[in-house]
Amino acid sequence: MPEDAQELRKARRFLKERLQRDYTTLRGYKEERSNVRQLLQRTAEMGESNSLLLIGPRGAGKTTLINAVLTDLLVNRSFVDNTLIVHLDGNLHTDDRIALKSITVQMRLENAADGKVFGSFAENLAFLLQCLKAGDKKSKSVVFILEEFDLFCTHHNQTLLYNLFDVSQSAQAPICVLGVTCRLDVIELLEKRVKSRFSHRQVFLFPSADQFEAYTNLCQELLLIPSNSELKASADRIDSLYLLKSEALNFNRNHFDGVEYEFDNKFVENWNKYHAKMLKSSQAQKTFQMLYDFDISEAFLKNFIFRLVAQLKPDAPYITVDQLTVLSAQYEGDDKIDLLCGLSVLELCLIIAIKHHSEIYDRDPFNFEIVFARFSKFAKISTTMQSVERSIVLKAFEHLRIGELIMPLSNSGVGKVQKEFEMHKMALTYGQIQQAVQRYQALPTEVAQWAQSSLI
């Protein structure tokens, strides 16, 4: 066990920063990365204008892919000197006026546009692009990166998208528009005039669902500490990139470098040896299989390991299998089961009655009268439910609706149909109900038996 608390603090800080701040290390997606890189290179070196959409689920690595490509291109001096990067985010730039102001600032043209009055967004954008032209009339290339691209589709008349795509199709100035979104139907959100100017290039990023071995290797890579020589090589590479970085390239790299860290070799050896053995244990492999089935994205795995690292302290300096198991159990938790376990016995009985009705009638809709009739049959032979009044049962039924454990089929019948006859559907699975019955504290035996049988 390491006795040096300072080494442990450094290890915690190093691992946390690597998990949180490394936005440029991309694993996999070689073909997609090559496509985006070639697109940006042609824009910078040949003056081609292009547009492309990166589509994939959250955490798949869309933004990381762009950052990785830009980091690779920083070694190319011509790209650095001849390219501007403009970042826009649909969550921040909620209308075209805010977006245009941000474009002006990021292109460093506030002074050029100061005091000028333009009739339209197109005229303003054309003026900004014109300002980039050098004395030989050769214009700098501009790469527009639009995060949350689908939110820009909600802007009035989609003016921003129309003008960006229009310029990318014309010879006005070399620009590349990269849209990043998690919506597969994003093309359908574009207006006809915007869609006609889009190149319809799309790159899809979907994590592979059959690479569990790569998943466990990634976990080991994220948790183990590299040697001091590897840290120095990484720092030297990043220092060279910073030297090449030009003021003309407006790009916040947010790259973690590890230059501040230097570990005791014995500590690194002990740390890596222990955790390599722990990660290969059968219990750890079983836990990671559960996590892999739950979410296969790298972002999710980084968050999970971060929470483990945060638990490290001098009297518990290593991550244990028990900590893995306890933390993974939190992801298996079901809020609806916890909600069911907090219901009264009467309310749980109504849920069981609804379950039996759904099993018998293949999840047909139900109303209060149907559920009350089934509950009444059980109440006649029950020692605890015989004296429950109809009004109390109705109130319990309404409580289930308020908790969204049952859902009305529509709101169109509200006010026209009595609440006892309004049709509902169950918002639970049979497995959730079964687990709740098993976990429920002090549940009467006859209720538990009724839950297992629908003969009543």
C-alpha positions as a Markdown table, in Angstrom:
| # | Residue | x | y | z |
|---|---|---|---|---|
| 1 | Met | 0.0 | 0.0 | 0.0 |
| 2 | Pro | 1.5 | 3.4 | -0.9 |
| 3 | Glu | 2.4 | 5.4 | 2.2 |
| 4 | Asp | 3.1 | 8.7 | 0.4 |
| 5 | Ala | -0.2 | 10.7 | 0.5 |
| 6 | Gln | 1.3 | 13.3 | -1.8 |
| 7 | Glu | 1.8 | 10.7 | -4.6 |
| 8 | Leu | -1.8 | 9.6 | -4.2 |
| 9 | Arg | -3.0 | 13.2 | -4.4 |
| 10 | Lys | -1.0 | 13.7 | -7.6 |
| 11 | Ala | -2.4 | 10.4 | -9.0 |
| 12 | Arg | -6.0 | 11.5 | -8.2 |
| 13 | Arg | -5.5 | 14.9 | -9.8 |
| 14 | Phe | -3.8 | 13.4 | -12.9 |
| 15 | Leu | -6.5 | 10.8 | -13.5 |
| 16 | Lys | -9.3 | 13.3 | -12.9 |
| 17 | Glu | -7.9 | 15.8 | -15.4 |
| 18 | Arg | -7.3 | 13.1 | -18.0 |
| 19 | Leu | -10.8 | 11.9 | -17.6 |
| 20 | Gln | -12.4 | 15.4 | -17.7 |
| 21 | Arg | -10.2 | 17.5 | -20.0 |
| 22 | Asp | -8.9 | 15.2 | -22.7 |
| 23 | Tyr | -11.1 | 16.4 | -25.6 |
| 24 | Thr | -8.8 | 15.5 | -28.5 |
| 25 | Thr | -7.9 | 11.8 | -28.0 |
| 26 | Leu | -10.1 | 9.9 | -30.3 |
| 27 | Arg | -10.2 | 6.1 | -30.3 |
| 28 | Gly | -11.6 | 4.3 | -33.4 |
| 29 | Tyr | -13.6 | 5.9 | -36.2 |
| 30 | Lys | -10.5 | 5.9 | -38.6 |
| 31 | Glu | -12.6 | 6.2 | -41.7 |
| 32 | Glu | -14.8 | 9.0 | -40.4 |
| 33 | Arg | -11.8 | 10.9 | -39.1 |
| 34 | Ser | -10.1 | 10.6 | -42.4 |
| 35 | Asn | -13.2 | 12.0 | -44.2 |
| 36 | Val | -13.5 | 15.0 | -42.0 |
| 37 | Arg | -9.7 | 15.7 | -42.2 |
| 38 | Gln | -9.7 | 15.6 | -46.0 |
| 39 | Leu | -12.7 | 17.9 | -46.1 |
| 40 | Leu | -10.9 | 20.5 | -43.9 |
| 41 | Gln | -7.7 | 20.1 | -45.8 |
| 42 | Arg | -9.3 | 20.8 | -49.2 |
| 43 | Thr | -11.0 | 23.9 | -47.7 |
| 44 | Ala | -7.7 | 25.3 | -46.4 |
| 45 | Glu | -5.4 | 24.3 | -49.2 |
| 46 | Met | -7.5 | 24.3 | -52.3 |
| 47 | Gly | -10.1 | 26.9 | -51.3 |
| 48 | Glu | -13.0 | 24.4 | -51.7 |
| 49 | Ser | -16.3 | 25.1 | -50.0 |
| 50 | Asn | -18.1 | 22.2 | -48.4 |
| 51 | Ser | -20.7 | 21.3 | -45.8 |
| 52 | Leu | -21.1 | 18.1 | -43.7 |
| 53 | Leu | -23.2 | 16.8 | -40.8 |
| 54 | Leu | -21.7 | 14.6 | -38.0 |
| 55 | Ile | -24.6 | 12.6 | -36.6 |
| 56 | Gly | -24.5 | 10.2 | -33.7 |
| 57 | Pro | -25.8 | 9.6 | -30.1 |
| 58 | Arg | -24.6 | 11.8 | -27.3 |
| 59 | Gly | -21.2 | 10.7 | -26.0 |
| 60 | Ala | -20.3 | 8.9 | -29.3 |
| 61 | Gly | -17.3 | 11.3 | -29.9 |
| 62 | Lys | -18.6 | 13.8 | -32.5 |
| 63 | Thr | -17.0 | 16.8 | -30.9 |
| 64 | Thr | -13.9 | 14.9 | -30.0 |
| 65 | Leu | -13.5 | 13.8 | -33.6 |
| 66 | Ile | -13.5 | 17.4 | -34.8 |
| 67 | Asn | -11.0 | 18.4 | -32.0 |
| 68 | Ala | -8.7 | 15.5 | -32.9 |
| 69 | Val | -8.7 | 16.4 | -36.6 |
| 70 | Leu | -8.0 | 20.1 | -35.8 |
| 71 | Thr | -5.2 | 19.1 | -33.5 |
| 72 | Asp | -3.6 | 16.9 | -36.2 |
| 73 | Leu | -3.9 | 19.8 | -38.7 |
| 74 | Leu | -2.1 | 22.2 | -36.3 |
| 75 | Val | 1.2 | 20.7 | -37.5 |
| 76 | Asn | 0.4 | 22.0 | -41.0 |
| 77 | Arg | 1.6 | 25.6 | -41.1 |
| 78 | Ser | -0.4 | 26.6 | -44.2 |
| 79 | Phe | -3.6 | 25.4 | -42.4 |
| 80 | Val | -2.8 | 27.5 | -39.3 |
| 81 | Asp | -2.0 | 30.6 | -41.3 |
| 82 | Asn | -4.9 | 30.4 | -43.8 |
| 83 | Thr | -7.8 | 29.2 | -41.7 |
| 84 | Leu | -10.2 | 30.6 | -39.1 |
| 85 | Ile | -12.3 | 28.4 | -36.8 |
| 86 | Val | -15.7 | 29.7 | -35.8 |
| 87 | His | -17.6 | 27.8 | -33.0 |
| 88 | Leu | -21.3 | 28.2 | -32.7 |
| 89 | Asp | -23.6 | 26.3 | -30.3 |
| 90 | Gly | -27.3 | 26.1 | -30.6 |
| 91 | Asn | -27.8 | 26.2 | -26.9 |
| 92 | Leu | -25.9 | 29.6 | -26.7 |
| 93 | His | -26.7 | 31.3 | -30.0 |
| 94 | Thr | -30.4 | 31.1 | -29.8 |
| 95 | Asp | -31.1 | 33.6 | -32.7 |
| 96 | Asp | -29.3 | 34.9 | -35.8 |
| 97 | Arg | -28.4 | 38.2 | -34.2 |
| 98 | Ile | -26.5 | 36.6 | -31.3 |
| 99 | Ala | -24.8 | 34.2 | -33.8 |
| 100 | Leu | -23.7 | 36.9 | -36.1 |
| 101 | Lys | -22.3 | 38.9 | -33.2 |
| 102 | Ser | -20.3 | 35.8 | -32.1 |
| 103 | Ile | -19.1 | 35.3 | -35.7 |
| 104 | Thr | -17.8 | 38.9 | -35.9 |
| 105 | Val | -15.9 | 38.5 | -32.6 |
| 106 | Gln | -14.4 | 35.1 | -33.4 |
| 107 | Met | -13.3 | 36.4 | -36.8 |
| 108 | Arg | -11.8 | 39.5 | -35.1 |
| 109 | Leu | -13.6 | 41.9 | -37.3 |
| 110 | Glu | -15.4 | 44.0 | -34.6 |
| 111 | Asn | -13.6 | 47.1 | -35.7 |
| 112 | Ala | -14.3 | 46.5 | -39.4 |
| 113 | Ala | -18.0 | 46.1 | -38.8 |
| 114 | Asp | -18.3 | 48.8 | -36.1 |
| 115 | Gly | -20.9 | 51.5 | -37.0 |
| 116 | Lys | -21.8 | 50.0 | -40.4 |
| 117 | Val | -25.5 | 49.4 | -41.1 |
| 118 | Phe | -26.6 | 46.4 | -43.2 |
| 119 | Gly | -29.9 | 45.7 | -44.7 |
| 120 | Ser | -29.9 | 41.9 | -44.1 |
| 121 | Phe | -28.0 | 39.1 | -42.5 |
| 122 | Ala | -26.7 | 38.0 | -46.0 |
| 123 | Glu | -25.1 | 41.5 | -46.5 |
| 124 | Asn | -23.5 | 41.4 | -43.1 |
| 125 | Leu | -22.0 | 38.0 | -43.6 |
| 126 | Ala | -20.8 | 38.8 | -47.1 |
| 127 | Phe | -19.0 | 41.9 | -45.7 |
| 128 | Leu | -17.3 | 39.8 | -43.0 |
| 129 | Leu | -16.1 | 37.3 | -45.5 |
| 130 | Gln | -14.9 | 40.1 | -47.8 |
| 131 | Cys | -12.8 | 41.6 | -45.0 |
| 132 | Leu | -10.8 | 38.3 | -44.9 |
| 133 | Lys | -9.5 | 38.8 | -48.4 |
| 134 | Ala | -5.8 | 39.6 | -48.5 |
| 135 | Gly | -4.1 | 42.0 | -51.0 |
| 136 | Asp | -3.9 | 39.3 | -53.7 |
| 137 | Lys | -7.6 | 38.8 | -53.4 |
| 138 | Lys | -7.1 | 35.3 | -51.9 |
| 139 | Ser | -9.5 | 34.9 | -49.0 |
| 140 | Lys | -8.8 | 33.1 | -45.8 |
| 141 | Ser | -10.8 | 29.9 | -45.3 |
| 142 | Val | -13.4 | 29.8 | -42.5 |
| 143 | Val | -14.5 | 26.6 | -40.8 |
| 144 | Phe | -17.9 | 27.0 | -39.1 |
| 145 | Ile | -18.6 | 24.3 | -36.4 |
| 146 | Leu | -22.2 | 24.3 | -35.4 |
| 147 | Glu | -22.8 | 22.3 | -32.2 |
| 148 | Glu | -26.4 | 21.2 | -31.6 |
| 149 | Phe | -27.1 | 21.8 | -35.3 |
| 150 | Asp | -30.8 | 20.8 | -35.0 |
| 151 | Leu | -31.4 | 23.9 | -32.7 |
| 152 | Phe | -30.3 | 26.2 | -35.5 |
| 153 | Cys | -33.1 | 24.8 | -37.6 |
| 154 | Thr | -35.6 | 26.5 | -35.2 |
| 155 | His | -34.3 | 30.0 | -36.0 |
| 156 | His | -36.6 | 32.3 | -37.9 |
| 157 | Asn | -36.6 | 31.3 | -41.6 |
| 158 | Gln | -33.3 | 29.4 | -40.9 |
| 159 | Thr | -31.5 | 32.5 | -42.2 |
| 160 | Leu | -28.1 | 31.6 | -40.7 |
| 161 | Leu | -28.1 | 28.1 | -42.2 |
| 162 | Tyr | -29.4 | 29.4 | -45.6 |
| 163 | Asn | -26.6 | 32.0 | -45.9 |
| 164 | Leu | -23.9 | 29.6 | -44.7 |
| 165 | Phe | -24.9 | 26.9 | -47.1 |
| 166 | Asp | -25.5 | 29.4 | -49.9 |
| 167 | Val | -21.9 | 30.7 | -49.5 |
| 168 | Ser | -20.5 | 27.2 | -49.3 |
| 169 | Gln | -22.1 | 26.5 | -52.8 |
| 170 | Ser | -20.9 | 29.7 | -54.4 |
| 171 | Ala | -17.5 | 31.1 | -55.1 |
| 172 | Gln | -17.8 | 34.0 | -52.7 |
| 173 | Ala | -15.3 | 32.7 | -50.1 |
| 174 | Pro | -13.9 | 29.2 | -49.1 |
| 175 | Ile | -15.9 | 28.1 | -46.1 |
| 176 | Cys | -16.7 | 24.7 | -44.6 |
| 177 | Val | -19.8 | 24.2 | -42.5 |
| 178 | Leu | -19.6 | 21.3 | -40.0 |
| 179 | Gly | -22.9 | 20.5 | -38.2 |
| 180 | Val | -22.9 | 18.3 | -35.1 |
| 181 | Thr | -26.2 | 16.8 | -34.0 |
| 182 | Cys | -27.7 | 13.7 | -32.3 |
| 183 | Arg | -30.9 | 13.8 | -34.4 |
| 184 | Leu | -31.1 | 11.3 | -37.2 |
| 185 | Asp | -34.0 | 13.2 | -38.8 |
| 186 | Val | -32.1 | 16.5 | -38.9 |
| 187 | Ile | -32.3 | 16.7 | -42.7 |
| 188 | Glu | -36.1 | 16.7 | -42.5 |
| 189 | Leu | -35.9 | 19.8 | -40.3 |
| 190 | Leu | -34.4 | 21.9 | -43.0 |
| 191 | Glu | -36.5 | 24.1 | -45.2 |
| 192 | Lys | -36.5 | 23.3 | -48.9 |
| 193 | Arg | -34.4 | 26.3 | -49.9 |
| 194 | Val | -31.8 | 25.4 | -47.2 |
| 195 | Lys | -31.9 | 21.7 | -48.0 |
| 196 | Ser | -31.2 | 22.4 | -51.7 |
| 197 | Arg | -28.0 | 24.3 | -50.8 |
| 198 | Phe | -26.7 | 21.6 | -48.4 |
| 199 | Ser | -24.2 | 19.1 | -49.9 |
| 200 | His | -26.0 | 16.2 | -48.2 |
| 201 | Arg | -22.7 | 14.8 | -46.9 |
| 202 | Gln | -23.3 | 13.0 | -43.7 |
| 203 | Val | -21.0 | 11.1 | -41.4 |
| 204 | Phe | -22.6 | 8.8 | -38.8 |
| 205 | Leu | -20.8 | 7.9 | -35.6 |
| 206 | Phe | -22.3 | 4.9 | -33.8 |
| 207 | Pro | -20.3 | 3.0 | -31.1 |
| 208 | Ser | -19.8 | -0.6 | -32.0 |
| 209 | Ala | -21.8 | -3.0 | -29.8 |
| 210 | Asp | -19.6 | -6.1 | -30.2 |
| 211 | Gln | -16.2 | -4.9 | -28.9 |
| 212 | Phe | -16.3 | -5.8 | -25.2 |
| 213 | Glu | -12.6 | -6.6 | -25.2 |
| 214 | Ala | -11.8 | -3.1 | -26.5 |
| 215 | Tyr | -14.1 | -1.7 | -23.9 |
| 216 | Thr | -12.1 | -3.4 | -21.0 |
| 217 | Asn | -8.8 | -2.4 | -22.6 |
| 218 | Leu | -10.0 | 1.2 | -22.7 |
| 219 | Cys | -10.9 | 1.0 | -19.0 |
| 220 | Gln | -7.4 | -0.2 | -18.2 |
| 221 | Glu | -5.9 | 2.6 | -20.3 |
| 222 | Leu | -7.9 | 5.2 | -18.5 |
| 223 | Leu | -7.1 | 3.9 | -15.0 |
| 224 | Leu | -3.4 | 3.1 | -15.3 |
| 225 | Ile | -0.7 | 5.8 | -14.9 |
| 226 | Pro | 1.8 | 6.2 | -17.8 |
| 227 | Ser | 5.5 | 6.3 | -17.0 |
| 228 | Asn | 7.4 | 9.6 | -16.6 |
| 229 | Ser | 9.0 | 9.1 | -20.1 |
| 230 | Glu | 5.6 | 8.7 | -21.7 |
| 231 | Leu | 4.3 | 11.8 | -19.9 |
| 232 | Lys | 7.3 | 13.8 | -21.1 |
| 233 | Ala | 6.9 | 12.6 | -24.7 |
| 234 | Ser | 3.2 | 13.7 | -24.6 |
| 235 | Ala | 4.2 | 17.1 | -23.1 |
| 236 | Asp | 6.9 | 17.6 | -25.8 |
| 237 | Arg | 4.4 | 17.0 | -28.5 |
| 238 | Ile | 1.9 | 19.4 | -27.1 |
| 239 | Asp | 4.6 | 22.1 | -26.6 |
| 240 | Ser | 5.5 | 21.8 | -30.3 |
| 241 | Leu | 1.8 | 22.2 | -31.2 |
| 242 | Tyr | 1.6 | 25.4 | -29.2 |
| 243 | Leu | 4.7 | 26.8 | -30.9 |
| 244 | Leu | 3.0 | 26.2 | -34.3 |
| 245 | Lys | -0.3 | 27.7 | -33.1 |
| 246 | Ser | -0.9 | 31.1 | -34.8 |
| 247 | Glu | -3.0 | 33.9 | -33.5 |
| 248 | Ala | -4.9 | 33.6 | -36.8 |
| 249 | Leu | -6.3 | 30.3 | -35.7 |
| 250 | Asn | -9.1 | 30.9 | -33.2 |
| 251 | Phe | -9.3 | 27.4 | -31.6 |
| 252 | Asn | -9.5 | 26.6 | -28.0 |
| 253 | Arg | -7.8 | 23.2 | -27.9 |
| 254 | Asn | -8.6 | 22.2 | -24.2 |
| 255 | His | -5.9 | 19.5 | -24.4 |
| 256 | Phe | -4.7 | 17.8 | -21.3 |
| 257 | Asp | -0.9 | 17.5 | -21.3 |
| 258 | Gly | 0.3 | 16.1 | -18.0 |
| 259 | Val | 3.4 | 18.3 | -18.1 |
| 260 | Glu | 3.0 | 19.1 | -14.4 |
| 261 | Tyr | 3.2 | 15.5 | -13.3 |
| 262 | Glu | 6.2 | 13.4 | -12.3 |
| 263 | Phe | 5.5 | 10.3 | -10.3 |
| 264 | Asp | 7.7 | 8.1 | -8.1 |
| 265 | Asn | 8.5 | 5.0 | -10.3 |
| 266 | Lys | 7.8 | 2.6 | -7.4 |
| 267 | Phe | 4.4 | 4.2 | -6.9 |
| 268 | Val | 3.5 | 3.9 | -10.6 |
| 269 | Glu | 4.6 | 0.3 | -10.7 |
| 270 | Asn | 2.6 | -0.7 | -7.6 |
| 271 | Trp | -0.5 | 1.2 | -8.8 |
| 272 | Asn | -0.5 | -0.3 | -12.3 |
| 273 | Lys | 0.3 | -3.8 | -11.1 |
| 274 | Tyr | -2.6 | -3.8 | -8.5 |
| 275 | His | -5.2 | -2.3 | -10.8 |
| 276 | Ala | -4.3 | -4.5 | -13.8 |
| 277 | Lys | -4.8 | -7.6 | -11.7 |
| 278 | Met | -8.1 | -6.2 | -10.2 |
| 279 | Leu | -9.5 | -5.3 | -13.6 |
| 280 | Lys | -8.9 | -8.9 | -14.9 |
| 281 | Ser | -10.8 | -10.5 | -11.9 |
| 282 | Ser | -14.0 | -12.3 | -12.8 |
| 283 | Gln | -16.1 | -10.0 | -10.6 |
| 284 | Ala | -14.7 | -6.9 | -12.2 |
| 285 | Gln | -15.3 | -8.4 | -15.7 |
| 286 | Lys | -18.8 | -9.2 | -14.7 |
| 287 | Thr | -19.3 | -5.6 | -13.6 |
| 288 | Phe | -17.9 | -4.1 | -16.8 |
| 289 | Gln | -20.1 | -6.4 | -18.8 |
| 290 | Met | -23.1 | -5.0 | -17.0 |
| 291 | Leu | -21.9 | -1.4 | -17.7 |
| 292 | Tyr | -21.2 | -2.3 | -21.3 |
| 293 | Asp | -24.7 | -3.6 | -21.7 |
| 294 | Phe | -26.0 | -0.4 | -20.1 |
| 295 | Asp | -24.0 | 2.1 | -22.1 |
| 296 | Ile | -21.2 | 1.4 | -24.5 |
| 297 | Ser | -20.0 | 5.0 | -25.0 |
| 298 | Glu | -16.6 | 6.2 | -23.9 |
| 299 | Ala | -18.1 | 9.3 | -22.2 |
| 300 | Phe | -20.1 | 7.0 | -19.8 |
| 301 | Leu | -17.1 | 4.9 | -19.0 |
| 302 | Lys | -15.0 | 8.0 | -18.2 |
| 303 | Asn | -17.7 | 9.3 | -15.9 |
| 304 | Phe | -17.9 | 5.9 | -14.1 |
| 305 | Ile | -14.1 | 5.8 | -13.6 |
| 306 | Phe | -14.1 | 9.4 | -12.4 |
| 307 | Arg | -16.5 | 8.5 | -9.6 |
| 308 | Leu | -14.2 | 5.7 | -8.6 |
| 309 | Val | -11.1 | 7.9 | -8.6 |
| 310 | Ala | -13.0 | 10.5 | -6.4 |
| 311 | Gln | -13.3 | 7.8 | -3.7 |
| 312 | Leu | -9.5 | 7.4 | -3.3 |
| 313 | Lys | -8.1 | 8.5 | 0.0 |
| 314 | Pro | -4.9 | 7.8 | 2.1 |
| 315 | Asp | -6.6 | 5.0 | 4.1 |
| 316 | Ala | -8.1 | 3.5 | 0.9 |
| 317 | Pro | -5.6 | 4.3 | -1.8 |
| 318 | Tyr | -6.6 | 1.6 | -4.3 |
| 319 | Ile | -9.9 | 1.0 | -6.2 |
| 320 | Thr | -11.4 | -2.3 | -5.0 |
| 321 | Val | -13.8 | -4.8 | -6.7 |
| 322 | Asp | -16.3 | -4.0 | -4.0 |
| 323 | Gln | -16.3 | -0.3 | -4.9 |
| 324 | Leu | -16.9 | -1.3 | -8.6 |
| 325 | Thr | -19.8 | -3.5 | -7.6 |
| 326 | Val | -21.5 | -0.9 | -5.3 |
| 327 | Leu | -21.1 | 1.9 | -7.8 |
| 328 | Ser | -22.4 | -0.2 | -10.7 |
| 329 | Ala | -25.5 | -1.1 | -8.7 |
| 330 | Gln | -26.5 | 2.5 | -8.7 |
| 331 | Tyr | -26.8 | 2.4 | -12.5 |
| 332 | Glu | -29.0 | -0.7 | -12.2 |
| 333 | Gly | -31.4 | 1.1 | -9.9 |
| 334 | Asp | -34.9 | 1.8 | -11.2 |
| 335 | Asp | -36.6 | 4.9 | -9.9 |
| 336 | Lys | -40.1 | 3.5 | -10.7 |
| 337 | Ile | -39.4 | 0.5 | -8.4 |
| 338 | Asp | -38.3 | 2.9 | -5.6 |
| 339 | Leu | -41.6 | 4.8 | -6.2 |
| 340 | Leu | -43.6 | 1.6 | -6.1 |
| 341 | Cys | -42.0 | 0.6 | -2.8 |
| 342 | Gly | -43.1 | 4.0 | -1.4 |
| 343 | Leu | -46.8 | 3.4 | -2.2 |
| 344 | Ser | -49.4 | 2.3 | 0.4 |
| 345 | Val | -50.5 | -1.3 | 0.5 |
| 346 | Leu | -53.8 | -0.3 | -1.1 |
| 347 | Glu | -52.1 | 1.5 | -4.0 |
| 348 | Leu | -49.8 | -1.4 | -4.6 |
| 349 | Cys | -52.9 | -3.7 | -4.6 |
| 350 | Leu | -54.4 | -1.5 | -7.4 |
| 351 | Ile | -51.1 | -1.8 | -9.3 |
| 352 | Ile | -51.3 | -5.6 | -8.9 |
| 353 | Ala | -55.0 | -5.6 | -10.1 |
| 354 | Ile | -53.9 | -3.5 | -13.2 |
| 355 | Lys | -51.1 | -6.0 | -13.8 |
| 356 | His | -53.5 | -9.0 | -13.8 |
| 357 | His | -55.9 | -7.2 | -16.1 |
| 358 | Ser | -53.0 | -6.4 | -18.5 |
| 359 | Glu | -51.8 | -10.0 | -18.5 |
| 360 | Ile | -55.2 | -11.4 | -19.2 |
| 361 | Tyr | -56.3 | -8.9 | -21.8 |
| 362 | Asp | -52.9 | -8.3 | -23.5 |
| 363 | Arg | -52.4 | -4.8 | -22.1 |
| 364 | Asp | -55.8 | -3.5 | -23.1 |
| 365 | Pro | -56.7 | -0.1 | -21.7 |
| 366 | Phe | -58.6 | 0.0 | -18.4 |
| 367 | Asn | -60.6 | 2.4 | -16.2 |
| 368 | Phe | -61.2 | 2.7 | -12.5 |
| 369 | Glu | -64.4 | 0.5 | -12.6 |
| 370 | Ile | -62.5 | -2.4 | -14.2 |
| 371 | Val | -59.7 | -2.1 | -11.7 |
| 372 | Phe | -62.1 | -1.7 | -8.8 |
| 373 | Ala | -64.1 | -4.8 | -9.8 |
| 374 | Arg | -60.9 | -6.9 | -9.9 |
| 375 | Phe | -59.7 | -5.4 | -6.5 |
| 376 | Ser | -63.1 | -6.1 | -4.9 |
| 377 | Lys | -62.8 | -9.8 | -5.7 |
| 378 | Phe | -59.5 | -9.9 | -3.9 |
| 379 | Ala | -60.8 | -7.8 | -1.0 |
| 380 | Lys | -63.7 | -10.2 | -0.3 |
| 381 | Ile | -61.2 | -13.0 | 0.7 |
| 382 | Ser | -58.6 | -10.6 | 2.2 |
| 383 | Thr | -58.3 | -10.0 | 5.9 |
| 384 | Thr | -56.8 | -6.6 | 5.5 |
| 385 | Met | -58.7 | -5.0 | 2.6 |
| 386 | Gln | -62.4 | -5.9 | 3.3 |
| 387 | Ser | -63.3 | -2.6 | 5.0 |
| 388 | Val | -61.8 | -0.2 | 2.3 |
| 389 | Glu | -64.4 | 2.2 | 1.0 |
| 390 | Arg | -64.9 | 2.9 | -2.7 |
| 391 | Ser | -64.0 | 6.6 | -2.3 |
| 392 | Ile | -60.7 | 5.8 | -0.7 |
| 393 | Val | -59.9 | 3.3 | -3.5 |
| 394 | Leu | -60.8 | 6.1 | -6.1 |
| 395 | Lys | -58.4 | 8.5 | -4.3 |
| 396 | Ala | -55.6 | 5.9 | -4.4 |
| 397 | Phe | -56.3 | 5.4 | -8.1 |
| 398 | Glu | -56.0 | 9.1 | -8.7 |
| 399 | His | -52.7 | 9.1 | -6.8 |
| 400 | Leu | -51.3 | 6.5 | -9.2 |
| 401 | Arg | -52.2 | 8.8 | -12.0 |
| 402 | Ile | -50.6 | 11.8 | -10.4 |
| 403 | Gly | -47.4 | 9.7 | -9.9 |
| 404 | Glu | -47.6 | 8.8 | -13.7 |
| 405 | Leu | -47.6 | 5.1 | -12.9 |
| 406 | Ile | -50.7 | 5.0 | -15.0 |
| 407 | Met | -51.3 | 7.3 | -17.9 |
| 408 | Pro | -54.6 | 8.6 | -19.5 |
| 409 | Leu | -54.9 | 7.6 | -23.1 |
| 410 | Ser | -55.7 | 11.2 | -24.1 |
| 411 | Asn | -56.8 | 14.5 | -22.7 |
| 412 | Ser | -59.6 | 14.9 | -25.2 |
| 413 | Gly | -62.1 | 13.1 | -23.0 |
| 414 | Val | -61.5 | 15.2 | -19.9 |
| 415 | Gly | -64.7 | 17.0 | -19.0 |
| 416 | Lys | -66.9 | 14.7 | -21.1 |
| 417 | Val | -66.3 | 11.4 | -19.4 |
| 418 | Gln | -66.6 | 10.7 | -15.7 |
| 419 | Lys | -63.2 | 10.1 | -14.1 |
| 420 | Glu | -64.3 | 6.6 | -13.1 |
| 421 | Phe | -64.7 | 5.6 | -16.8 |
| 422 | Glu | -61.7 | 7.4 | -18.3 |
| 423 | Met | -59.4 | 4.9 | -20.0 |
| 424 | His | -55.8 | 4.5 | -18.9 |
| 425 | Lys | -52.7 | 2.5 | -19.8 |
| 426 | Met | -50.0 | 1.1 | -17.5 |
| 427 | Ala | -46.6 | 2.9 | -17.5 |
| 428 | Leu | -44.8 | 0.0 | -15.9 |
| 429 | Thr | -43.3 | -3.3 | -16.9 |
| 430 | Tyr | -44.3 | -6.6 | -15.2 |
| 431 | Gly | -40.7 | -7.0 | -14.0 |
| 432 | Gln | -40.8 | -3.7 | -12.2 |
| 433 | Ile | -44.0 | -4.7 | -10.4 |
| 434 | Gln | -42.5 | -8.1 | -9.5 |
| 435 | Gln | -39.3 | -6.5 | -8.1 |
| 436 | Ala | -41.3 | -4.0 | -6.1 |
| 437 | Val | -43.4 | -6.7 | -4.5 |
| 438 | Gln | -40.3 | -8.6 | -3.5 |
| 439 | Arg | -38.6 | -5.5 | -2.0 |
| 440 | Tyr | -41.7 | -4.0 | -0.3 |
| 441 | Gln | -41.2 | -3.9 | 3.4 |
| 442 | Ala | -43.8 | -5.7 | 5.6 |
| 443 | Leu | -46.1 | -6.5 | 2.6 |
| 444 | Pro | -49.0 | -8.8 | 3.8 |
| 445 | Thr | -48.4 | -12.4 | 2.7 |
| 446 | Glu | -51.8 | -12.6 | 1.0 |
| 447 | Val | -51.0 | -9.6 | -1.2 |
| 448 | Ala | -47.6 | -11.0 | -2.2 |
| 449 | Gln | -49.3 | -14.3 | -3.1 |
| 450 | Trp | -52.0 | -12.5 | -5.1 |
| 451 | Ala | -49.3 | -10.7 | -7.1 |
| 452 | Gln | -48.0 | -14.2 | -8.2 |
| 453 | Ser | -51.4 | -15.4 | -9.3 |
| 454 | Ser | -54.2 | -14.0 | -11.5 |
| 455 | Leu | -56.7 | -16.7 | -10.7 |
| 456 | Ile | -58.7 | -14.4 | -8.3 |
